[in-house]
Amino acid sequence: MTENAQQQPPATTPELPTQYAPAEVEGPLYERWVERGYFSADEKSEKPPYAVVIPPPNVTGALHLGHAFEHTLIDALTRRKRMQGHETLWQPGMDHAGIATQNVVERELAKEGKSRHDLGREAFIERVWKWKGESGGQISGQMRRLGDGVDWQRERFTMDEGLSQAVQTIFKKLYDDELIYRAERIINWCPRCLTAISDIEVEYQDDDGELVSIKYGEGEETLVVATTRAETMLGDTAVAVHPDDERYQHLVGKQIKLPLTDRTIPVVADEHVDPEFGTGAVKVTPAHDPNDFEIGRRHSLPNIAVMDEQAVITAHGPFQGLDRLEARSAIVAALRAEGRVVAEKRPYTHSVGHCSRCKTTVEPRLSMQWWVKVGPLAKAAGDAVRDGKVKIHPQEMEKRYFDWVDNLHDWCISRQLWWGHRIPVWYGPNGEIVCVGPDDEAPTGEGWRQDNDVLDTWFSSGLWPFSTLGWPEQTESLAKFYPNSVLVTGYDILFFWVARMMMFGLYAMDGTPPFHTIVLHGMVRDQFGKKMSKSFGNAVNPLDWMDKYGSDALRFTLARGANPGTDVPIGEDWVQGSRNFANKIWNATRFAMMNGATIEGDLPPAEQLSATDRWVLSRLNATVAEVDALYDDFQFAKLSDALFHFAWDEVFDWYVELSKTTFMAGGEGAKVSARVLGEVLDVTLRLLHPIVPFVTETLWTALTGGESLVIADWPADSGFRDPAAEREIETLQQVITEVRRFRADQGLQPGQKVPARLALDGTALAPHEAAIRQLLRLLPEGDAFTATATLPVSGATVALDLSGTIDVAAERKRLAKDLAAAEKEKAQAEAKLGNEAFLAKAPDQVVDKIRGRLTKAEGDIARLTAQLAALPAA
């Protein structure tokens, strides 16, 4: 059992309210935890470290169900480790969210009739900092509502002074090692946000467009190409065909006329072209398509840009100044007028990239940008997992990780924004380029200027596991808590964030990975498995559910759905069910305290305990062992389910009910049961605390007089097991369950008392007669007792006098009908399982389902036959 020396019971047992009111408890309780420093991590401690970083939420963000889900899992892990005696750090902080934050402040300026250009760069950045101080970071307060046990004294922000120094340091190191370079390449461009965005910030969706087939060239020297972006033809510099396509070999190397322009373009042969797709000829626009850009490089084609940064046409007079969509219609109309349109298909549904932040259609654009050469960094990140330095859980997610890092393209890290870490590169009047580290002096003088771009937000968040601990300074916190113990995050940012932390951590920290284990969870969805979205009308504000049902109820619902790597469906009725569980814990503990439950003194030796007491202590220790194993395997759903069934079914529904008889009898037995019940509740509340911290803290401190569960010991498995007691109580449960089922089948009300004779002599159930009678509402048999129904159950016999309580004829008719249906079900299942042809073709899951139907039918037949036999004669 657990050590109780530091949790002495109070002199008088406090009175618990009749009902649990989360709203009155949670806020003050959380602030008390913070004020007492329970979540503070001491880098000078000699305890073994356990460190987790929070996936930094955007400074613009508010708590959503995804945050609540992820935070619940991390909080459960860190609370348990703190109770196990680890020096535990859950590192909080926020991301500056470059594009999102700049958009928010620009919208505020627009309400004033201004743009950022009216303010200028420095004044605009000051305005963003002001917004951050006044309105940003509201999620921090919401995290407190949820119960996040983070070390608030260590809260960091990706734009604070220390993290900015870390960003400048690693940029300089990468630059000096020739792993950062500047080059003109095709990037994803958002015409609304006016910046480059990475591949993983592009969301693809099916849009209705049009597919236009256009004739290029004249006479016999013509080719037909198809495009969904007719406006880009103004920038075509070639038509490409496959070198083995005999249809076009006579044209390779020749010049053909580009419609609507006065240019001719070559026909080139390139293996990238699929001769089976469409006409087998494709237009090549190197400045506006990544695949075309590569074809252009292979064939030394010119790059002709025909759109500006706002996707407005800049080439060819008749279309100049038109938006890309306006130009598309105008160009198709002009081609149609010249007889160049061979075919049109509309609507033509195809996959189109959109900016993940503003949903604008992304435009591929040739642009000068800064890049990270990821080859050696990605290889190290892949090798760390292959070599076992870092484990991914669940393991099947490793393939997705390898598919990404093994095929990673160079990373575009520059963004055309003002809010963010400005690229620390200066350009001189004579073409000089100087990268400046945090300890370097920036060049000054006439003609020197700093690069206007800022770094991708994911660049700074990639340093999170060590920059938050003081790197590049060699701090005590860095020595104590790096590498982190585990990373808990969604599989959806495996590429955004996890891979970048792996690359930067291994690079900056001399080959030491940023964490030992990566735990990937799924996405929260609605109860039908559909993605939550405001547009779908199924989005949920978790604060609403916390207001209505309490934070514990939301946390337990989320944890109970957290199977590794899979999405989590959630509905309000499930949160309501978890609220009922919290109330059950409250009511059971209140009953226990009213009956003297205590942790004072040692538990009596096993030989002085009843079978019921030994059973519950045996099950308690088995549950401790099971929960520990599941925590270590990050099986949150299974451990939550194990705790739910142990607490509700075994402790509250069985042990508490069975102990009522003992408490009513009083004497030494009642004292022993009070001590055992106190022990069971003490340990159960400890086990539940990491997931439902508020209700357990309130009850545990009242029950034990201890200071706080946050700093209490995690329960240990004492090794006590009593298989004989477990079998005895399982038999008792079978008797009570079967008789209850029989009573229900006969239409008896749960509280209706019935005379009964119990034949228990010679069985292990004899000491439990009082409990059986109380739980089953069975009266003594009396002088006029007539056994009208006899139930043989688990070696015992329960005879009931149902005289005048049921319509025997009607009951026989009902049971006979149900028995016939069960026998028909059995016959059908046996026929299918006896059909060799069926078994050879049917999937395993179908066969297993039919076997289950057979087993159920056989059980129903046995039960119904026994009920018919137990009825009195008609």
KOLVOKE-407844 format. One record per residue (C-alpha): chain; x, y, z. Coordinates in steps of 0.02 Angstrom, whole numbers, plus 50000, padded with zeros to 5 digits. Layout:
A/X/Y/Z .
...
//
This chain:
A/50000/50000/50000 .
A/50050/50183/50000 .
A/50149/50282/50126 .
A/50036/50393/50229 .
A/50158/50467/50352 .
A/50152/50640/50274 .
A/49962/50642/50258 .
A/49892/50632/50434 .
A/49703/50639/50449 .
A/49624/50796/50517 .
A/49569/50803/50696 .
A/49390/50818/50638 .
A/49323/50760/50472 .
A/49270/50910/50365 .
A/49092/50913/50304 .
A/49080/50893/50116 .
A/48937/50982/50027 .
A/48799/50868/49965 .
A/48842/50910/49784 .
A/49003/50947/49692 .
A/49006/51123/49615 .
A/49156/51133/49497 .
A/49136/51320/49462 .
A/49160/51358/49647 .
A/49311/51246/49667 .
A/49420/51249/49511 .
A/49479/51430/49497 .
A/49531/51457/49678 .
A/49608/51284/49688 .
A/49717/51312/49535 .
A/49779/51479/49598 .
A/49824/51397/49764 .
A/49929/51268/49671 .
A/50021/51405/49576 .
A/50047/51515/49731 .
A/50123/51370/49826 .
A/50245/51337/49684 .
A/50192/51157/49654 .
A/50224/51171/49466 .
A/50392/51258/49481 .
A/50543/51158/49421 .
A/50709/51174/49511 .
A/50861/51149/49400 .
A/50969/51126/49556 .
A/50865/50980/49617 .
A/50946/50809/49630 .
A/50784/50723/49582 .
A/50783/50639/49411 .
A/50721/50762/49279 .
A/50562/50746/49178 .
A/50537/50883/49050 .
A/50402/50917/48921 .
A/50380/51074/48815 .
A/50209/51138/48773 .
A/50178/51146/48586 .
A/50177/51337/48586 .
A/50004/51403/48542 .
A/49990/51557/48433 .
A/49986/51722/48526 .
A/49827/51757/48426 .
A/49745/51595/48479 .
A/49610/51543/48600 .
A/49588/51374/48682 .
A/49503/51251/48565 .
A/49463/51067/48588 .
A/49627/51016/48506 .
A/49725/51116/48635 .
A/49619/51048/48777 .
A/49648/50870/48716 .
A/49835/50887/48698 .
A/49856/50983/48861 .
A/49755/50853/48956 .
A/49875/50716/48900 .
A/50032/50816/48942 .
A/49962/50870/49110 .
A/49921/50690/49154 .
A/50099/50635/49113 .
A/50183/50776/49209 .
A/50069/50765/49362 .
A/50105/50579/49376 .
A/50293/50602/49358 .
A/50290/50741/49489 .
A/50201/50621/49608 .
A/50331/50488/49567 .
A/50469/50601/49631 .
A/50538/50675/49470 .
A/50593/50856/49455 .
A/50458/50895/49329 .
A/50458/51039/49206 .
A/50313/51074/49091 .
A/50381/51222/48992 .
A/50249/51349/48938 .
A/50257/51484/48807 .
A/50182/51555/48649 .
A/50229/51574/48467 .
A/50233/51747/48387 .
A/50136/51676/48237 .
A/50207/51794/48106 .
A/50073/51793/47971 .
A/49923/51772/48087 .
A/49976/51909/48207 .
A/50020/52032/48068 .
A/49850/52000/47990 .
A/49761/52036/48155 .
A/49849/52203/48180 .
A/49830/52252/47998 .
A/49642/52223/48013 .
A/49639/52338/48164 .
A/49732/52471/48066 .
A/49611/52452/47920 .
A/49468/52500/48037 .
A/49563/52663/48064 .
A/49583/52687/47877 .
A/49770/52649/47884 .
A/49892/52518/47824 .
A/50058/52462/47897 .
A/50144/52564/47762 .
A/50065/52722/47834 .
A/50152/52684/48000 .
A/50318/52620/47935 .
A/50407/52465/47993 .
A/50466/52519/48166 .
A/50301/52599/48215 .
A/50204/52449/48151 .
A/50309/52328/48254 .
A/50281/52438/48407 .
A/50094/52427/48371 .
A/50105/52236/48364 .
A/50196/52230/48532 .
A/50062/52342/48605 .
A/49926/52226/48538 .
A/50018/52076/48610 .
A/50024/52159/48782 .
A/49841/52208/48781 .
A/49751/52071/48684 .
A/49871/51930/48643 .
A/49896/51774/48742 .
A/49720/51752/48809 .
A/49750/51566/48796 .
A/49863/51574/48950 .
A/49713/51612/49060 .
A/49613/51476/48976 .
A/49751/51351/49010 .
A/49730/51390/49194 .
A/49545/51349/49178 .
A/49592/51179/49110 .
A/49714/51148/49253 .
A/49879/51149/49158 .
A/50021/51117/49281 .
A/50150/51223/49189 .
A/50291/51321/49268 .
A/50224/51496/49236 .
A/50385/51576/49301 .
A/50474/51506/49148 .
A/50347/51563/49018 .
A/50432/51607/48853 .
A/50385/51694/48692 .
A/50471/51660/48526 .
A/50507/51846/48504 .
A/50577/51877/48678 .
A/50758/51932/48696 .
A/50830/51762/48739 .
A/50742/51667/48602 .
A/50786/51802/48476 .
A/50969/51778/48523 .
A/50949/51591/48495 .
A/50874/51621/48323 .
A/51015/51737/48271 .
A/51145/51615/48338 .
A/51084/51464/48242 .
A/51056/51565/48083 .
A/51237/51623/48090 .
A/51298/51446/48125 .
A/51198/51373/47980 .
A/51256/51513/47865 .
A/51439/51488/47909 .
A/51420/51301/47881 .
A/51344/51339/47709 .
A/51179/51262/47759 .
A/51085/51426/47728 .
A/51088/51507/47556 .
A/50991/51632/47450 .
A/50921/51582/47282 .
A/50781/51616/47158 .
A/50659/51471/47158 .
A/50474/51436/47138 .
A/50384/51460/47303 .
A/50204/51458/47362 .
A/50145/51638/47365 .
A/49990/51703/47452 .
A/49923/51857/47359 .
A/49822/51904/47514 .
A/49957/51887/47647 .
A/50089/51946/47520 .
A/50219/51822/47577 .
A/50295/51656/47536 .
A/50224/51508/47630 .
A/50293/51333/47648 .
A/50224/51178/47563 .
A/50152/51117/47727 .
A/50056/51280/47751 .
A/49959/51249/47591 .
A/49791/51162/47609 .
A/49724/51073/47457 .
A/49539/51062/47419 .
A/49434/51018/47268 .
A/49377/51175/47176 .
A/49268/51193/47023 .
A/49368/51270/46880 .
A/49382/51245/46693 .
A/49497/51141/46585 .
A/49534/51226/46419 .
A/49623/51140/46275 .
A/49719/51265/46169 .
A/49799/51248/45997 .
A/49977/51315/45987 .
A/50067/51341/45820 .
A/50006/51345/45640 .
A/49968/51219/45504 .
A/50054/51051/45523 .
A/50163/51121/45661 .
A/50026/51129/45793 .
A/50009/51057/45967 .
A/49861/51053/46085 .
A/49891/51085/46270 .
A/49765/51084/46412 .
A/49769/51200/46562 .
A/49663/51255/46711 .
A/49765/51417/46724 .
A/49749/51495/46552 .
A/49816/51661/46617 .
A/49990/51587/46639 .
A/50008/51552/46453 .
A/50070/51730/46435 .
A/50228/51669/46524 .
A/50252/51508/46425 .
A/50428/51484/46359 .
A/50410/51310/46285 .
A/50297/51162/46250 .
A/50363/50996/46315 .
A/50333/50820/46249 .
A/50405/50652/46299 .
A/50562/50607/46199 .
A/50488/50437/46150 .
A/50320/50505/46093 .
A/50322/50470/45905 .
A/50178/50591/45874 .
A/50286/50742/45909 .
A/50465/50691/45865 .
A/50459/50794/45705 .
A/50422/50950/45807 .
A/50557/50934/45942 .
A/50680/51076/45923 .
A/50565/51181/45816 .
A/50488/51349/45860 .
A/50299/51370/45864 .
A/50194/51526/45886 .
A/50127/51564/46059 .
A/49946/51624/46038 .
A/49898/51803/46084 .
A/50081/51858/46085 .
A/50214/51901/45959 .
A/50331/51767/46028 .
A/50382/51597/45966 .
A/50431/51460/46088 .
A/50526/51296/46065 .
A/50461/51119/46077 .
A/50572/51023/46198 .
A/50582/50839/46241 .
A/50578/50800/46427 .
A/50550/50637/46520 .
A/50444/50726/46650 .
A/50299/50729/46525 .
A/50174/50587/46536 .
A/50130/50541/46355 .
A/49971/50452/46416 .
A/49900/50606/46501 .
A/49792/50719/46393 .
A/49870/50755/46224 .
A/50044/50712/46286 .
A/50100/50893/46264 .
A/50114/51018/46407 .
A/50141/51204/46412 .
A/50297/51258/46508 .
A/50287/51415/46617 .
A/50447/51411/46721 .
A/50408/51567/46823 .
A/50237/51505/46880 .
A/50246/51317/46907 .
A/50371/51213/47009 .
A/50377/51068/46886 .
A/50394/51188/46740 .
A/50534/51276/46832 .
A/50633/51114/46838 .
A/50600/51082/46652 .
A/50658/51260/46619 .
A/50820/51231/46713 .
A/50855/51071/46617 .
A/50828/51157/46449 .
A/50896/51332/46492 .
A/50728/51414/46460 .
A/50698/51596/46508 .
A/50588/51635/46658 .
A/50452/51760/46614 .
A/50346/51820/46762 .
A/50175/51884/46709 .
A/50098/51923/46880 .
A/50144/52039/47022 .
A/50136/51998/47207 .
A/49948/52029/47212 .
A/49919/51909/47066 .
A/49883/52051/46945 .
A/49938/52026/46763 .
A/50091/52131/46718 .
A/50122/52067/46540 .
A/50041/52091/46369 .
A/49942/52252/46353 .
A/49763/52191/46330 .
A/49766/52095/46493 .
A/49883/52205/46594 .
A/49808/52261/46759 .
A/49680/52120/46769 .
A/49667/52007/46920 .
A/49718/51829/46879 .
A/49538/51767/46878 .
A/49479/51911/46772 .
A/49625/51881/46653 .
A/49583/51696/46643 .
A/49410/51732/46574 .
A/49473/51868/46458 .
A/49613/51761/46388 .
A/49498/51612/46356 .
A/49377/51729/46267 .
A/49518/51798/46159 .
A/49579/51623/46117 .
A/49402/51571/46074 .
A/49385/51719/45958 .
A/49543/51666/45866 .
A/49482/51487/45851 .
A/49618/51425/45966 .
A/49505/51339/46093 .
A/49489/51156/46045 .
A/49387/51100/46196 .
A/49318/51169/46358 .
A/49264/51071/46510 .
A/49172/51160/46648 .
A/49148/51136/46789 .
A/49312/51043/46802 .
A/49342/50988/46981 .
A/49526/50982/47028 .
A/49637/50999/47181 .
A/49689/51179/47216 .
A/49808/51244/47350 .
A/49747/51374/47474 .
A/49837/51474/47607 .
A/49803/51384/47772 .
A/49779/51551/47861 .
A/49674/51660/47745 .
A/49609/51525/47624 .
A/49662/51625/47471 .
A/49713/51521/47319 .
A/49901/51505/47322 .
A/50002/51559/47170 .
A/50166/51472/47124 .
A/50289/51614/47098 .
A/50472/51633/47054 .
A/50554/51729/47194 .
A/50721/51764/47276 .
A/50714/51684/47449 .
A/50822/51615/47589 .
A/50834/51426/47603 .
A/50899/51294/47724 .
A/50995/51153/47640 .
A/50908/51013/47734 .
A/50997/50860/47662 .
A/51121/50826/47804 .
A/51001/50890/47937 .
A/50859/50779/47877 .
A/50973/50627/47866 .
A/51025/50651/48048 .
A/50842/50669/48097 .
A/50798/50507/48009 .
A/50948/50413/48079 .
A/50905/50463/48258 .
A/50741/50366/48244 .
A/50816/50222/48146 .
A/50955/50203/48274 .
A/50833/50202/48419 .
A/50892/50366/48498 .
A/50714/50430/48477 .
A/50558/50322/48480 .
A/50396/50368/48393 .
A/50234/50311/48473 .
A/50135/50231/48399 .
A/50271/50144/48302 .
A/50170/50134/48142 .
A/50187/50323/48128 .
A/50374/50300/48093 .
A/50336/50269/47908 .
A/50255/50440/47890 .
A/50404/50519/47975 .
A/50530/50431/47862 .
A/50428/50469/47706 .
A/50446/50652/47751 .
A/50626/50670/47811 .
A/50696/50552/47678 .
A/50619/50656/47539 .
A/50631/50829/47612 .
A/50660/50974/47492 .
A/50760/51125/47543 .
A/50660/51235/47661 .
A/50611/51412/47613 .
A/50633/51508/47775 .
A/50606/51690/47722 .
A/50439/51778/47737 .
A/50391/51947/47667 .
A/50325/52013/47831 .
A/50372/52143/47959 .
A/50324/52046/48116 .
A/50451/51913/48157 .
A/50637/51882/48172 .
A/50717/51990/48039 .
A/50847/51898/47937 .
A/51017/51948/48010 .
A/51100/51983/47842 .
A/51162/52153/47784 .
A/51197/52206/47605 .
A/51333/52330/47563 .
A/51344/52465/47429 .
A/51466/52361/47326 .
A/51374/52196/47331 .
A/51442/52140/47501 .
A/51339/52015/47601 .
A/51371/52000/47788 .
A/51282/51881/47909 .
A/51282/51952/48085 .
A/51280/51846/48242 .
A/51219/51904/48412 .
A/51395/51952/48466 .
A/51439/52040/48303 .
A/51424/52223/48261 .
A/51308/52256/48116 .
A/51392/52352/47975 .
A/51347/52536/47966 .
A/51378/52675/47845 .
A/51308/52738/47683 .
A/51230/52606/47571 .
A/51218/52467/47702 .
A/51046/52393/47732 .
A/50973/52243/47821 .
A/50871/52112/47728 .
A/50688/52160/47735 .
A/50620/51984/47759 .
A/50586/51891/47921 .
A/50606/51707/47960 .
A/50471/51576/47947 .
A/50385/51557/48116 .
A/50430/51371/48116 .
A/50615/51420/48114 .
A/50607/51491/48290 .
A/50486/51359/48356 .
A/50606/51226/48292 .
A/50727/51284/48429 .
A/50593/51271/48565 .
A/50659/51120/48666 .
A/50826/51207/48701 .
A/50802/51393/48669 .
A/50672/51398/48809 .
A/50806/51328/48926 .
A/50928/51469/48892 .
A/51028/51411/48741 .
A/51149/51471/48672 .
A/51202/51503/48851 .
A/51252/51343/48941 .
A/51127/51365/49083 .
A/51089/51250/49229 .
A/50914/51227/49159 .
A/50985/51169/48993 .
A/51100/51045/49081 .
A/50958/50980/49189 .
A/50812/50970/49068 .
A/50888/50941/48895 .
A/50851/50828/48810 .
A/50666/50833/48851 .
A/50589/50670/48907 .
A/50443/50662/48787 .
A/50356/50766/48656 .
A/50166/50753/48647 .
A/50092/50828/48490 .
A/49970/50797/48347 .
A/50018/50692/48198 .
A/49962/50839/48090 .
A/50117/50940/48137 .
A/50240/50797/48123 .
A/50310/50889/47972 .
A/50281/51069/48023 .
A/50365/51059/48191 .
A/50428/50890/48247 .
A/50547/50862/48102 .
A/50615/51040/48120 .
A/50648/51017/48306 .
A/50737/50854/48268 .
A/50847/50935/48136 .
A/50892/51088/48239 .
A/50912/50995/48404 .
A/51034/50868/48333 .
A/51128/51005/48241 .
A/51141/51131/48383 .
A/51163/51010/48528 .
A/51307/50903/48462 .
A/51202/50759/48402 .
A/51089/50749/48555 .
A/50907/50737/48501 .
A/50783/50858/48580 .
A/50679/50719/48660 .
A/50684/50531/48688 .
A/50504/50492/48638 .
A/50379/50570/48517 .
A/50199/50532/48561 .
A/50081/50571/48418 .
A/49895/50591/48449 .
A/49751/50615/48328 .
A/49630/50756/48295 .
A/49472/50792/48395 .
A/49316/50768/48290 .
A/49130/50776/48322 .
A/49031/50625/48382 .
A/49005/50570/48201 .
A/49191/50575/48161 .
A/49176/50735/48059 .
A/49307/50871/48066 .
A/49253/51014/48177 .
A/49231/51178/48085 .
A/49132/51338/48105 .
A/49074/51318/47925 .
A/49005/51145/47966 .
A/48917/51214/48120 .
A/48993/51081/48232 .
A/49136/51180/48312 .
A/49137/51178/48502 .
A/49210/51304/48623 .
A/49283/51196/48763 .
A/49257/51338/48886 .
A/49069/51317/48864 .
A/49079/51134/48913 .
A/49194/51174/49059 .
A/49070/51305/49119 .
A/48928/51181/49106 .
A/49006/51018/49167 .
A/49173/51063/49246 .
A/49351/51049/49183 .
A/49372/50872/49253 .
A/49227/50810/49147 .
A/49302/50879/48988 .
A/49476/50813/49030 .
A/49413/50638/49070 .
A/49311/50631/48909 .
A/49463/50681/48806 .
A/49582/50562/48893 .
A/49460/50418/48876 .
A/49457/50443/48688 .
A/49646/50456/48667 .
A/49698/50299/48575 .
A/49875/50323/48506 .
A/49884/50406/48337 .
A/49696/50398/48301 .
A/49566/50536/48293 .
A/49454/50567/48442 .
A/49265/50585/48420 .
A/49180/50685/48556 .
A/49001/50735/48591 .
A/48920/50834/48730 .
A/48830/50682/48799 .
A/49000/50602/48829 .
A/49056/50753/48930 .
A/48894/50741/49027 .
A/48933/50559/49064 .
A/49104/50609/49131 .
A/49020/50740/49241 .
A/48913/50599/49310 .
A/49073/50503/49347 .
A/49143/50652/49444 .
A/48981/50660/49542 .
A/48993/50473/49577 .
A/49168/50496/49647 .
A/49104/50639/49754 .
A/48953/50546/49823 .
A/49050/50386/49859 .
A/49186/50479/49952 .
A/49057/50579/50049 .
A/48970/50416/50099 .
A/49137/50343/50152 .
A/49182/50492/50260 .
A/49010/50492/50340 .
A/49045/50311/50390 .
A/49215/50347/50463 .
A/49329/50303/50317 .
A/49507/50342/50369 .
A/49690/50317/50325 .
A/49743/50327/50507 .
A/49849/50181/50567 .
A/49913/50030/50475 .
A/49800/49913/50379 .
A/49757/49756/50479 .
A/49849/49600/50421 .
A/49764/49500/50284 .
A/49705/49362/50402 .
A/49602/49490/50498 .
A/49515/49554/50341 .
A/49352/49492/50268 .
A/49350/49415/50094 .
A/49269/49574/50030 .
A/49410/49679/50102 .
A/49545/49564/50031 .
A/49458/49563/49862 .
A/49453/49752/49845 .
A/49635/49770/49903 .
A/49689/49637/49780 .
A/49596/49724/49639 .
A/49666/49892/49694 .
A/49846/49833/49676 .
A/49810/49749/49511 .
A/49738/49914/49449 .
A/49892/50010/49506 .
A/50001/49891/49407 .
A/49889/49900/49254 .
A/49879/50090/49255 .
A/50068/50105/49274 .
A/50098/49991/49125 .
A/49973/50087/49018 .
A/50047/50256/49066 .
A/50219/50195/49015 .
A/50147/50142/48847 .
A/50051/50308/48827 .
A/49885/50215/48817 .
A/49779/50354/48889 .
A/49612/50285/48830 .
A/49644/50113/48904 .
A/49708/50177/49071 .
A/49561/50297/49085 .
A/49442/50155/49049 .
A/49529/50043/49176 .
A/49514/50179/49309 .
A/49333/50213/49264 .
A/49280/50031/49281 .
A/49381/50000/49438 .
A/49318/50157/49525 .
A/49137/50151/49469 .
A/49104/49964/49455 .
A/49215/49883/49583 .
A/49237/50017/49716 .
A/49078/50121/49709 .
A/48951/49994/49646 .
A/49016/49839/49734 .
A/49133/49873/49879 .
A/49039/50024/49944 .
A/48872/49931/49929 .
A/48941/49773/50011 .
A/49018/49874/50152 .
A/48850/49952/50197 .
A/48800/49790/50284 .
A/48960/49793/50385 .
A/48937/49975/50434 .
A/48758/49941/50488 .
A/48818/49798/50598 .
A/48948/49909/50681 .
A/49085/49842/50795 .
A/49262/49793/50747 .
A/49211/49740/50572 .
A/49148/49915/50535 .
A/49313/49990/50595 .
A/49412/49874/50483 .
A/49301/49914/50333 .
A/49318/50100/50368 .
A/49508/50083/50365 .
A/49505/49978/50206 .
A/49383/50097/50121 .
A/49494/50243/50169 .
A/49644/50155/50093 .
A/49552/50112/49933 .
A/49488/50290/49910 .
A/49658/50364/49952 .
A/49743/50262/49815 .
A/49600/50278/49691 .
A/49599/50468/49707 .
A/49788/50470/49680 .
A/49771/50364/49524 .
A/49633/50475/49455 .
A/49716/50640/49500 .
A/49825/50668/49344 .
A/49671/50661/49233 .
A/49536/50736/49347 .
A/49639/50847/49464 .
A/49507/50961/49538 .
A/49378/50843/49610 .
A/49512/50721/49670 .
A/49611/50858/49757 .
A/49456/50921/49847 .
A/49405/50748/49906 .
A/49579/50684/49948 .
A/49626/50831/50057 .
A/49459/50814/50148 .
A/49481/50626/50170 .
A/49665/50621/50219 .
A/49706/50795/50283 .
A/49855/50795/50164 .
A/49924/50956/50093 .
A/49894/50922/49909 .
A/49883/50777/49787 .
A/49998/50875/49669 .
A/50144/50835/49785 .
A/50079/50672/49858 .
A/50163/50506/49820 .
A/50106/50408/49670 .
A/50035/50242/49732 .
A/50144/50088/49717 .
A/50089/49910/49689 .
A/50124/49821/49855 .
A/50114/49653/49769 .
A/49966/49599/49875 .
A/49853/49481/49777 .
A/49719/49364/49840 .
A/49652/49257/49697 .
A/49541/49158/49815 .
A/49455/49314/49880 .
A/49435/49377/49701 .
A/49351/49212/49650 .
A/49238/49217/49803 .
A/49177/49394/49770 .
A/49158/49358/49585 .
A/49042/49215/49634 .
A/48947/49332/49749 .
A/48930/49457/49607 .
A/48865/49321/49491 .
A/48730/49272/49615 .
A/48674/49450/49643 .
A/48679/49491/49456 .
A/48581/49336/49405 .
A/48446/49361/49536 .
A/48432/49545/49491 .
A/48412/49497/49308 .
A/48279/49370/49354 .
A/48185/49498/49458 .
A/48191/49622/49314 .
A/48133/49490/49191 .
A/47984/49454/49304 .
A/47940/49638/49306 .
A/47981/49666/49490 .
A/48028/49843/49541 .
A/48208/49862/49605 .
A/48148/49912/49777 .
A/48012/49780/49790 .
A/48046/49659/49932 .
A/48019/49473/49905 .
A/48026/49329/50032 .
A/48170/49211/49993 .
A/48258/49057/50057 .
A/48446/49053/50031 .
A/48534/48884/50025 .
A/48714/48938/50052 .
A/48778/48811/50175 .
A/48939/48729/50121 .
A/48979/48869/49997 .
A/49095/49018/50009 .
A/48941/49127/50003 .
A/48878/49083/50176 .
A/48964/49233/50262 .
A/48882/49349/50136 .
A/48699/49308/50169 .
A/48662/49475/50250 .
A/48739/49569/50104 .
A/48646/49462/49977 .
A/48479/49494/50062 .
A/48511/49680/50077 .
A/48568/49706/49898 .
A/48429/49597/49824 .
A/48289/49661/49938 .
A/48255/49484/50001 .
A/48148/49461/50157 .
A/48164/49313/50276 .
A/48059/49167/50215 .
A/47929/49174/50356 .
A/47799/49042/50405 .
A/47692/49057/50249 .
A/47838/49047/50129 .
A/47805/48952/49967 .
A/47949/48930/49845 .
A/47869/48975/49678 .
A/48035/49004/49589 .
A/48202/48920/49622 .
A/48366/48984/49548 .
A/48522/48877/49554 .
A/48666/49002/49538 .
A/48853/48968/49558 .
A/48831/48822/49678 .
A/48700/48909/49783 .
A/48511/48903/49775 .
A/48397/49053/49791 .
A/48213/49011/49813 .
A/48088/49154/49793 .
A/47906/49169/49841 .
A/47828/49264/49697 .
A/47648/49229/49748 .
A/47539/49369/49688 .
A/47682/49469/49613 .
A/47679/49411/49430 .
A/47561/49342/49295 .
A/47639/49170/49277 .
A/47548/49125/49116 .
A/47595/49287/49030 .
A/47774/49271/49090 .
A/47787/49091/49024 .
A/47721/49149/48855 .
A/47847/49292/48845 .
A/47995/49184/48895 .
A/47943/49045/48774 .
A/47939/49171/48631 .
A/48112/49238/48676 .
A/48178/49059/48692 .
A/48114/49014/48519 .
A/48200/49167/48445 .
A/48364/49122/48531 .
A/48355/48943/48468 .
A/48323/49006/48290 .
A/48474/49123/48304 .
A/48581/48978/48364 .
A/48525/48867/48220 .
A/48564/49001/48090 .
A/48736/49035/48163 .
A/48778/48850/48172 .
A/48723/48826/47990 .
A/48840/48964/47930 .
A/48987/48904/48034 .
A/48958/48728/47969 .
A/48965/48787/47787 .
A/49144/48759/47725 .
A/49117/48862/47567 .
A/49059/49010/47671 .
A/49206/48996/47792 .
A/49329/48992/47647 .
A/49264/49155/47573 .
A/49206/49258/47723 .
A/49325/49386/47802 .
A/49389/49342/47975 .
A/49292/49483/48057 .
A/49129/49417/47983 .
A/49163/49241/48046 .
A/49209/49309/48217 .
A/49047/49407/48223 .
A/48945/49250/48186 .
A/49040/49153/48320 .
A/48995/49292/48441 .
A/48811/49278/48391 .
A/48817/49090/48424 .
A/48895/49115/48596 .
A/48765/49245/48642 .
A/48622/49136/48581 .
A/48684/48989/48684 .
A/48695/49099/48837 .
A/48519/49166/48808 .
A/48450/48990/48789 .
A/48528/48935/48953 .
A/48464/49089/49043 .
A/48287/49080/48973 .
A/48274/48893/49005 .
A/48325/48921/49186 .
A/48197/49061/49205 .
A/48058/48952/49135 .
A/48107/48812/49253 .
A/48107/48932/49399 .
A/47930/48993/49369 .
A/47791/48917/49475 .
A/47669/48799/49391 .
A/47530/48887/49298 .
//
